[in-house]
Amino acid sequence: MSTGADAVDAAIAQGVDLDGTPIPPAMLALYNKVMELEAGRQRSGVKNTMRSRIVRIGAKHIPQAELNNMLVEAGFAPLTEKEIAFYYGD
């Protein structure tokens, strides 16, 4: 079994899950439609996109205070109250 984002992207492109089972066509169609919309969305800048990804993914793996400190130390804006409530709220 493969892991990581590259493995997931490769599996989606092949239309199969990581365990080799086929992904239903309706699921693939919806995924592709949403990804096309995202690809066409205006970006606010590379650093903003980087920060958004760091927060979205980091919140799954890193405690709030630690992630906040890491953001600030790297020169990014600290976590906002809205982000804290969304990613760390009960």
Buried (B, 14 or more C-beta within 10 A) or exposed (E): EEEEEEEEEEBBEEEEBEEEEEBEEEEBEEEEEEEEEEEEEEEEEEEEEEBEEBBEEBBEEBEBEEBBBEBEEEEBEEBEEEBBEEBBEE
